[in-house]
């Protein structure tokens, strides 16, 4: 029975190590952000949940640290530019631009 436990630990460690190497996730639109990093999101980009990063976080649950790292840094990735709505937006100086 000990071999089964040690193999699961080895597989978990290997998956977590592979995930740690890819922790700096980014797409062609920019870097991924975490759940609590709303201030780091670019308002001109559309962000979607990264299923690969979530999988790596779940796979690393026995090691505790990887899920926290994924949740904090790598949960949402930019996937596209936002469409211009055509509605005018006025800044503090009274200048008008499109949203």
SESE-277453 format. One record per residue (C-alpha): residue number from 1; x, y, z. Coordinates in steps of 0.1 Angstrom, whole numbers. Example, Ala and Ser with C-alpha at 12.3 -4.5 7.8 and 13.67 -1.06 7.14 Angstrom:
   num      px      py      pz
     1     123     -45      78
     2     137     -11      71
This chain:
   num      px      py      pz
     1       0       0       0
     2      29      24       6
     3      38      24     -31
     4       4      37     -41
     5       7      66     -16
     6      42      75     -28
     7      32      74     -65
     8       3      97     -59
     9      27     121     -41
    10      52     119     -69
    11      25     126     -95
    12      11     155     -75
    13      46     169     -71
    14      53     166    -108
    15      20     182    -118
    16      25     210     -94
    17      61     216    -105
    18      49     217    -141
    19      23     243    -131
    20      48     263    -111
    21      70     266    -142
    22      41     281    -161
    23      29     304    -133
    24      36     336    -152
    25       6     330    -175
    26       0     354    -203
    27     -18     356    -236
    28     -11     377    -266
    29     -33     404    -250
    30     -14     405    -216
    31      -8     389    -183
    32     -33     369    -163
    33     -47     383    -131
    34     -60     368     -99
    35     -95     369     -83
    36     -86     398     -60
    37     -66     419     -85
    38     -94     439    -100
    39     -71     470    -101
    40     -47     452    -124
    41     -72     445    -151
    42     -71     465    -183
    43    -106     480    -189
    44    -100     477    -226
    45     -96     438    -225
    46    -121     410    -219
    47    -110     385    -192
    48    -121     349    -189
    49    -115     321    -164
    50     -84     301    -172
    51     -94     265    -170
    52     -58     252    -173
    53     -47     274    -143
    54     -77     263    -122
    55     -68     226    -131
    56     -33     232    -119
    57     -45     247     -87
    58     -69     218     -80
    59     -42     193     -88
    60     -19     209     -63
    61     -44     209     -34
    62     -24     184     -14
    63       5     208     -13
    64     -17     238      -2
    65       5     265     -17
    66      -3     261     -55
    67     -40     267     -52
    68     -34     298     -32
    69      -9     310     -58
    70     -33     303     -87
    71     -62     319     -70
    72     -42     350     -62
    73     -22     355     -95
    74     -35     334    -124
    75     -73     329    -124
    76     -84     352    -152
    77     -66     357    -185
    78     -73     384    -212
    79     -88     369    -243
    80     -99     398    -265
    81    -101     436    -268
    82    -134     452    -258
    83    -156     465    -285
    84    -160     503    -287
    85    -196     511    -278
    86    -197     545    -294
    87    -210     562    -263
    88    -191     594    -256
    89    -172     596    -223
    90    -162     629    -208
    91    -132     632    -185
    92    -125     657    -157
    93    -112     683    -183
    94    -144     682    -203
    95    -127     663    -232
    96    -150     638    -249
    97    -137     604    -261
    98    -154     571    -270
    99    -157     543    -244
